Structures are given as structure tokens and as C-alpha cells.
Amino acid sequence: MRFGIAVFPGTWSDRDWAHAVSLDGHEAVMLWHKEADLRGADCVILPGGFSYGDHLRCGAIARFAPLMAVVADFAREGGLVLGSCNGFQILCEAHLLPGALLRNESLEFRCQPQALRVETTATPFTAGCAVGELLSMPVAHGEGRYVADVATLDELEAQDRVIFRYAPARDQRAAGASPNGSQRDIAGIVNGARNVLGMMPHPERACEPLLGSSDGLRLIRSVVAALDARGAVAV
Amino acid sequence: MSVYAIDVVVRLKPVINDPQGLSVRHGLRALGFAEVRQARVGKFIELEVEAASESGARERVVEMCEELLRNPVIEDYSIEAARAVDEAAAAS
């Protein structure tokens, strides 16, 4: 399987993603922001980082990159797009996902392991998980507070599009688990067609036991299984 | 064509929680400015644009705000000032 990994000026998690997908023998191709070319990718990753220095608003400038025009076309045609951290911010600014991501309520940059509760498995990204299951992945962001108007939040829930919520670690109480003050503890959402995922946590940094969790591989394997089912060429 | 200097203020919508503003309020009160009841932090953007008229310049800046300068999910904007600059140079 070939994963296309977007690289903007200031992207910082591209090589981590390339390493993560290589663990199962998949191919990573880097997609330079100035080139309107997905290089035959089966799935597009928008990694974390600080694209264009977070100027104006996080993710606001990446929307104009030549690469993003073809990513948007790919998404409209049903291609799988996974944006993590800055990638989530870019997807919101590009109007491929609803809502916006604002400064953490604490005003602190939060870099920590984070428990996530899987809210739906009816997506190509979480088909290999179980509803209610807790996954552990790091968060590392200063601007991850998910905000949308009430009608949008209600619609996301009614359509089963909230894919992850921040959850307390196993030994804590069920409240106050969000690292950033997101509305309704939302950590990740999918679009209406369920082929575009935005999430603040970092699956690519949770792919080996040495790093404390391999739960990120669950997403990668779900994506691969979904693409296999579509008839893409598997490694 | 003339050049117009246009000031745009981008504010968080009133319904959006502004922790940065709360910190500013807290800091001011800690300095003895006990009368501060609220503080909210926004953005100030100075533009210089070429246009045939001030109203034409303002119309274009509205389009810029709608397309890029503000995020409609979280922000409102207003054009605070517009004035012609550098007209002699533009006319030469």
C-alpha cells in the first residue's frame, strides 16, 4: 500500500509517519506542497507540525498550496485522507471538515500521552477497533480546542461522525479528560462521506511498544484493510 | 489608481471562549487595575491596496476578509479605517 505524506514548510511529523507506515511494510511517498501530484498514493496523510509558521491561523495558509487542490479533489472522489494535529487544522481551514481549532483553554502547549475513546467503528479508520475501546496516543499541540456551533456539533453526533473523544486514563474519573477544552471532548471527526478524518492526537507516534503504545497501528491497519477491500494493490 | 491604507480588526465571536483574554484581565487586575471587567484579544491587520476609489478598496477588503482574513466559524471582522496614501506617487 502506498501512503502519500504531505510536506509543507514547517511540517514536523512527516518522517514519523513514513516510519510508522513502513513498520508493516507499506510504502511512503512524500508529497511536496508546491506540486499538484499525489504520486499514486492510495491514502493521503496530512501530518502534524506548523505549516507556514501557523501564520494568520493554524492551517489557514496551507489551503492555497497546489498540493491541497489535488488533495481536495481526491477527497471528493472518495479517497482516504487522514489529517492529524496540524493536518486536522488544515482540513478545517480548507472546509473539508466543519469547525475550527483554537488555543487550548489552558493556554499551554500540551505534550502528553492521551487516552481516547473510540466512538464509532463505521469508518475506514476505526473499522478494526471496538466502540468504547480506549486507545492511547500522544497529543502535542497548543491549539487543539475543537469549536463549532451547536447545530454543527449536534449534526456530527446525530450522523455518528465523532470518531474519538478524549477520555480519562484508565484509573481516573470520567470527567475533565480533555487536554485542550474541546467542545464535547471531541478529539477527532470524519466528514459526511466518512473518508476524511481529522484528529488532534498523533497515531504515528504510537506505533511501537518502545514508545508506550502501538495503538496508532490500529488506524493504519484499518485503512489498509479498507483499501484492500476496495481492490487497491496490497504490499 | 490610488493607494488606500485600510485597517481591519478581527475579533473572536462573543460566544467563543477567549482564555487569552481572561489571562490579560487577570494580569491587569493583578497589577491593580481592579476596574477591568473584561478583556478579549483579537487581531489588527493593516493593508495597503490599490483601487480606483475608497469604496472600491473597501469592497475588495470585504472579499479578502470573507475569503481569508477571518474564519467565519470563530471570528467577526470590521473595517476600522480607510485613508488614501501616496497619491502623488501613484499618479506619476
Interface residues (C-beta under 8 A of the other chain):
Chain A: L56 R57 A60 C92 E93 P98 G99 A100 L102 R103 N104 E105 S106 L107 V147 A148 D149 G181
Chain B: I16 N17 P19 Q20 S23 L68 L69 N71 V73 I74
